[in-house]
Structures are given as structure tokens and as C-alpha cells.
Amino acid sequence: MAAESFEVGYLDLLHSGELKARAAEFYGRLSKCRVCPWNCRVDRLGGEVGFCCTGELGRVSSYGPHMGEEPPLTGWRGSGTIFFSRCNLHCQFCQNHDISQRDAGDEVTPEELASIMLELQHVGCHNINFVSPSHVVPQILVAVLIAAEAGLRLPLVYNTGGYDSMWTLKTLDGVVDIYMPDMKYASAEIAHRYSMIPHYPQVNRAAVREMFRQVGDLQINDMGLATRGLLVRHLLLPDDLAGTEQIVQFLAAEISPDTYLNLMDQYRPAYRAYSFPELSRRIRREEWDAAVRMAREAGLHRLDKT
């Protein structure tokens, strides 16, 4: 099936030779890994693993057209999602913990990952959507190089928990077309308690600023498909533990009032959530209404409410 025609930045980097140079240089740095903010400095090329429990090869748990993403990504033929196993977050309420906290799926070489991308393009997906990519960016870069040389022409979506290093994001400048980060927490203390990560708000906000610098506000073409830009997700937590008001004010004031924001109310207790009484219930309707009101009062108007 023929894919839509998109202007994708990585083709310019391919033709100039820059994509090949970046992929080679970044892959080599797995020998002293600083791919994500954990800066584990382990030798992943030599078989060592750090916080993400991932060595030289990334592990793919599943892939295929996904009809459950935001409408500008899903379109009518689906977003070509590739779910990577493991994660650089340890969210105690993760609804995908069987993937994010375990070695689900199979290890794939960059050549195999490239074949997956080309298969998703062949079946008509509107984009290639890397889910939880933060710990496997070097592998993705090599695979994108191989796939682009073989005819990949779809926009690339970086679908992340939002704990990404500036160094890695700058390496992705011109490669990624659509950034889709979570903004999970406004409080560092709460982030550490529920996701076991340090300095999340500081790292997350710097990452979102850099993503926006690269791609700007989300652009949607005449067919209703996202082609480039920033799309932010924010999952509401009970009793406003996520700090929704601070996050929407940050987006409106320091990113853009035109930020495309998906406010998500689908929280449910999962994984180890019942170990925390405050996380042991779903979102109430009044909490949802308050979150929407806060976003609008902050000046955000492009709300995808799911």
C-alpha cells in the first residue's frame, strides 16, 4: 500500500551523510552509556546493563498499526507503533508494567528494526511511532539510517515518558518529526516516590523546551494527520498528585499557548499502585473537570481530552 507523501527531516540528513555520521558516533557511545539522564556509564556493547536493563540490542515487545493514539497520529490506517521493552522510569502504577518492567518480546538487530519500520510503512501506517525509546536511541538511529536508505518516508514519532537527556535530544535534531513526551509530575519528591527517578521536573521541562525548539507546535495537514511538532501527554492522578495546574501553566507560559495537550483521565490502579493508598482509586469526574478548567484558564486551547 502506498504511503502518503511527507517532508521528513531525516532524508536531508541521509543525503548529506550527517545521519550516518550521527548513528555511528552515537552507537559507539553505548560503550560508556549516557543515553538517558541516568548516566549509568556501563559498557552496553560489552554486555553490561544499567538502570534500563538493556544491553547492546533493543528489545521489541510488539509492533503494528495502532488505532488508539491521538487522532492526528492514528488517522484512518493507524500509527505504526513499535513498543520497546524496559523503560528508564519505574512507575509504580504503570499499566504496561508487563512490558516496561520485564524483558518482554525479542531482541532485535538494527537491521531487523529497520525491516519492522518498512513493514509498517508497507501496510499503510501514517507514521512510525517509537514507544518508550529513551534507552535505545542509538539503536533507533542506526535502524532509521538503514530504513531510510531502503525507502522509509514516514514521519518519526518519539513517544517518551519525558525523562530524556539534552545530549540525546540534540542528536535527534532533524531526525524526529513529532515529539510526544509525557509530563508526568510537577514535584520532584512525588516523581521519586512513584517513579523512582531523581530530578524529574527539571529534566522533563528542559527536554520539552528542547523538543519544542526543534519542531515547534504540532502541525496537522489537510487530511487531519500530524506531520511535525510537539504533542504533550499529561496523565491525571488522584488528588492532583501529578501537579496539573503547574504543568499547564508551564506549557502555556514557557512553551506555547498553541501546545497540543492530551489530558488523560484513564488512570486506574495497576502494578504496585495498591501499595500506595492515595493511588488506589480512579479519577473522579470533578477532578477531570477541574483539570480541563485549569488548562483553559492557563491559555491552552488545543486540548485532546481522553
C-alpha positions as CSV (number, residue, x, y, z in Angstrom):
1,M,0.0,0.0,0.0
2,A,1.4,3.4,-1.0
3,A,2.1,5.8,1.9
4,E,1.3,9.4,2.0
5,S,3.9,11.8,0.9
6,F,5.6,13.7,3.8
7,E,8.5,16.0,4.1
8,V,10.6,14.3,6.7
9,G,13.8,15.8,8.0
10,Y,15.9,12.7,8.3
11,L,16.1,12.4,4.5
12,D,18.0,15.7,4.3
13,L,20.4,14.2,6.9
14,L,20.6,11.0,5.0
15,H,21.6,12.7,1.7
16,S,24.2,14.9,3.4
17,G,25.8,12.0,5.2
18,E,25.0,13.5,8.6
19,L,22.6,10.7,9.6
20,K,25.3,8.1,9.0
21,A,27.8,10.0,11.0
22,R,25.5,10.6,13.9
23,A,24.4,7.0,14.0
24,A,27.9,5.7,14.1
25,E,29.1,8.1,16.7
26,F,26.2,7.7,19.0
27,Y,26.1,3.9,18.7
28,G,29.7,3.8,19.8
29,R,28.9,5.7,23.0
30,L,27.0,2.7,24.2
31,S,30.4,1.6,25.5
32,K,30.0,4.1,28.3
33,C,26.3,4.7,28.2
34,R,24.9,8.2,28.8
35,V,22.0,7.9,26.5
36,C,19.4,9.0,29.2
37,P,19.6,11.1,32.3
38,W,20.6,8.1,34.5
39,N,24.2,8.4,33.0
40,C,24.9,4.8,34.1
41,R,28.2,4.7,32.1
42,V,28.1,1.0,31.7
43,D,29.5,-0.8,28.7
44,R,26.4,-1.9,26.9
45,L,28.5,-3.0,23.9
46,G,30.3,-5.3,26.3
47,G,27.2,-6.9,27.8
48,E,26.8,-4.7,30.8
49,V,23.4,-3.2,31.7
50,G,22.3,-0.2,33.7
51,F,19.0,1.1,35.1
52,C,17.1,0.2,31.9
53,C,18.4,-3.5,32.0
54,T,19.0,-3.3,28.2
55,G,22.3,-4.2,26.6
56,E,23.5,-3.6,23.1
57,L,20.3,-4.7,21.4
58,G,16.9,-3.2,21.9
59,R,14.0,-5.5,22.7
60,V,10.7,-5.1,20.9
61,S,7.6,-6.4,22.7
62,S,5.2,-5.8,19.8
63,Y,4.5,-3.7,16.8
64,G,1.7,-2.9,14.4
65,P,-0.9,-0.3,13.4
66,H,-2.4,1.3,16.5
67,M,-5.8,2.9,16.4
68,G,-5.8,4.1,20.0
69,E,-3.4,7.0,19.7
70,E,-4.4,10.7,19.3
71,P,-6.5,11.3,16.1
72,P,-3.7,13.2,14.3
73,L,-1.5,10.2,14.7
74,T,-4.0,7.4,14.2
75,G,-5.7,8.7,11.1
76,W,-7.7,6.0,9.4
77,R,-4.9,3.4,9.0
78,G,-3.2,3.6,12.3
79,S,0.0,4.8,13.9
80,G,2.9,2.4,13.2
81,T,3.8,1.7,16.8
82,I,6.9,-0.1,17.9
83,F,6.8,-0.9,21.6
84,F,10.2,-1.3,23.2
85,S,10.6,-3.4,26.4
86,R,12.0,-1.9,29.5
87,C,12.0,1.8,30.4
88,N,14.1,4.4,32.2
89,L,11.2,5.0,34.6
90,H,9.9,2.7,37.2
91,C,6.3,4.0,37.6
92,Q,4.7,2.1,40.4
93,F,1.3,2.4,38.7
94,C,2.4,1.5,35.2
95,Q,-0.5,0.0,33.2
96,N,2.1,-1.6,30.8
97,H,4.3,-3.0,33.5
98,D,4.5,-6.4,31.8
99,I,6.4,-4.5,29.0
100,S,8.1,-1.7,30.8
101,Q,9.5,-3.7,33.8
102,R,10.2,-7.0,32.1
103,D,12.2,-8.5,29.2
104,A,9.1,-8.9,27.1
105,G,9.4,-9.7,23.4
106,D,12.6,-10.3,21.4
107,E,15.9,-8.6,21.0
108,V,16.2,-7.1,17.5
109,T,19.3,-6.0,15.5
110,P,19.1,-2.6,13.8
111,E,18.5,-4.4,10.5
112,E,15.5,-6.2,12.0
113,L,14.2,-2.9,13.5
114,A,14.6,-1.2,10.1
115,S,12.6,-4.1,8.5
116,I,9.8,-3.5,11.0
117,M,9.6,0.2,10.1
118,L,9.4,-0.7,6.4
119,E,6.7,-3.3,7.1
120,L,4.6,-0.7,8.9
121,Q,5.0,1.7,6.0
122,H,4.0,-1.0,3.6
123,V,0.8,-1.8,5.4
124,G,-0.2,1.9,5.2
125,C,0.6,3.3,8.7
126,H,0.8,7.1,8.7
127,N,3.9,7.3,10.9
128,I,6.5,5.3,12.8
129,N,5.8,5.6,16.5
130,F,8.7,4.6,18.8
131,V,7.1,3.9,22.2
132,S,9.5,4.2,25.2
133,P,12.6,4.9,23.1
134,S,14.7,6.9,25.6
135,H,17.1,4.0,26.4
136,V,17.5,2.7,22.8
137,V,18.1,5.9,20.8
138,P,21.5,4.7,19.3
139,Q,19.9,1.5,18.0
140,I,17.0,3.5,16.6
141,L,19.3,5.9,14.8
142,V,21.2,3.1,13.1
143,A,17.8,1.4,12.1
144,V,16.5,4.7,10.7
145,L,19.6,5.0,8.6
146,I,19.1,1.5,7.2
147,A,15.4,2.0,6.6
148,A,15.7,5.4,5.0
149,E,18.3,4.0,2.6
150,A,15.7,1.3,1.7
151,G,12.8,3.8,1.2
152,L,11.3,4.8,4.5
153,R,9.5,8.1,4.1
154,L,7.1,8.4,7.1
155,P,7.3,10.9,9.9
156,L,9.0,9.6,13.1
157,V,7.3,9.9,16.4
158,Y,9.3,10.0,19.6
159,N,6.8,8.7,22.2
160,T,8.5,9.1,25.6
161,G,8.0,9.2,29.3
162,G,9.7,12.5,29.2
163,Y,12.9,11.6,31.1
164,D,15.3,12.4,28.3
165,S,18.8,13.8,28.2
166,M,19.6,17.1,26.4
167,W,22.6,15.5,24.8
168,T,20.5,12.7,23.2
169,L,17.7,15.1,22.1
170,K,20.2,17.3,20.3
171,T,21.5,14.2,18.5
172,L,17.9,13.7,17.3
173,D,17.5,17.2,16.0
174,G,16.3,16.9,12.4
175,V,15.7,13.2,12.8
176,V,12.5,13.2,14.8
177,D,9.4,14.9,13.2
178,I,6.9,14.6,16.1
179,Y,7.8,14.6,19.8
180,M,5.3,13.2,22.1
181,P,6.5,13.4,25.7
182,D,4.7,12.8,28.9
183,M,4.8,15.5,31.5
184,K,4.1,13.2,34.5
185,Y,4.9,15.3,37.6
186,A,5.4,18.9,38.7
187,S,7.0,17.7,42.0
188,A,10.4,16.1,42.2
189,E,9.5,14.4,45.5
190,I,6.4,12.8,44.1
191,A,8.2,11.7,41.0
192,H,10.8,10.0,43.1
193,R,8.1,8.3,45.2
194,Y,6.0,7.0,42.4
195,S,8.5,6.5,39.6
196,M,11.8,6.1,41.4
197,I,13.6,8.8,39.4
198,P,15.5,11.9,40.5
199,H,15.0,15.5,39.3
200,Y,12.1,14.6,37.0
201,P,10.5,18.1,36.7
202,Q,13.9,19.7,36.0
203,V,14.9,17.1,33.4
204,N,11.4,16.9,31.9
205,R,10.9,20.7,31.4
206,A,14.3,21.1,29.8
207,A,13.5,18.2,27.5
208,V,10.2,19.7,26.5
209,R,11.8,23.1,25.8
210,E,14.4,21.4,23.5
211,M,11.7,19.4,21.7
212,F,9.7,22.5,21.1
213,R,12.8,24.3,19.9
214,Q,13.4,21.6,17.3
215,V,9.9,21.1,15.9
216,G,7.5,23.8,17.2
217,D,3.8,23.5,17.6
218,L,2.0,20.4,16.2
219,Q,1.3,20.8,12.5
220,I,-1.7,19.0,11.0
221,N,-2.2,18.7,7.3
222,D,-5.4,18.9,5.3
223,M,-6.1,15.2,5.9
224,G,-6.0,15.7,9.6
225,L,-2.6,14.0,10.0
226,A,0.2,15.3,12.2
227,T,3.3,16.0,10.2
228,R,5.6,17.8,12.6
229,G,5.6,19.3,16.0
230,L,5.1,18.8,19.7
231,L,2.3,16.8,21.3
232,V,2.3,16.6,25.1
233,R,0.5,14.0,27.3
234,H,-0.4,14.5,30.9
235,L,-2.0,11.7,33.0
236,L,-4.2,13.0,35.8
237,L,-3.5,11.3,39.2
238,P,-5.9,11.2,42.2
239,D,-5.8,14.3,44.4
240,D,-3.8,16.2,41.8
241,L,-0.6,14.3,42.7
242,A,0.7,15.0,39.2
243,G,0.5,18.8,39.7
244,T,-1.7,19.5,36.7
245,E,-2.0,23.3,37.4
246,Q,1.8,23.8,37.4
247,I,2.2,21.8,34.2
248,V,-0.5,23.5,32.2
249,Q,0.8,26.9,33.3
250,F,4.4,25.9,32.3
251,L,3.2,24.9,28.8
252,A,1.1,28.0,28.2
253,A,3.7,30.4,29.5
254,E,7.1,28.8,28.6
255,I,6.3,26.6,25.6
256,S,3.3,27.9,23.7
257,P,-0.4,28.5,24.2
258,D,-0.9,26.6,21.0
259,T,0.6,23.4,22.6
260,Y,-1.4,20.3,21.6
261,L,-2.1,18.7,25.0
262,N,-3.7,15.4,25.7
263,L,-5.2,15.5,29.2
264,M,-5.7,11.8,30.1
265,D,-8.2,10.6,32.7
266,Q,-7.7,6.9,32.2
267,Y,-5.7,6.3,35.3
268,R,-6.5,3.1,37.1
269,P,-4.6,1.3,39.9
270,A,-2.2,-1.1,38.3
271,Y,1.1,-2.9,39.1
272,R,2.1,-1.8,42.6
273,A,-0.4,1.1,42.9
274,Y,-2.3,-0.6,45.8
275,S,0.9,-0.2,47.9
276,F,0.1,3.5,48.0
277,P,-3.4,4.2,49.4
278,E,-3.6,7.6,47.6
279,L,-3.2,5.8,44.3
280,S,-5.8,3.1,44.9
281,R,-8.7,4.8,43.1
282,R,-9.6,6.1,39.7
283,I,-10.0,9.8,38.8
284,R,-13.3,11.4,39.9
285,R,-15.4,13.5,37.4
286,E,-14.8,16.7,39.4
287,E,-11.0,16.2,39.2
288,W,-11.3,15.8,35.4
289,D,-13.5,18.9,35.1
290,A,-11.0,20.9,37.3
291,A,-8.1,19.8,35.1
292,V,-9.8,20.9,31.9
293,R,-10.7,24.2,33.5
294,M,-7.1,24.8,34.7
295,A,-5.8,24.1,31.2
296,R,-8.2,26.5,29.6
297,E,-7.6,29.2,32.2
298,A,-3.9,28.9,31.6
299,G,-4.5,29.7,28.0
300,L,-4.2,26.3,26.3
301,H,-6.9,25.7,23.7
302,R,-5.7,22.7,21.7
303,L,-6.9,20.0,24.2
304,D,-7.3,16.3,23.3
305,K,-9.3,15.0,26.2
306,T,-9.1,11.2,26.6
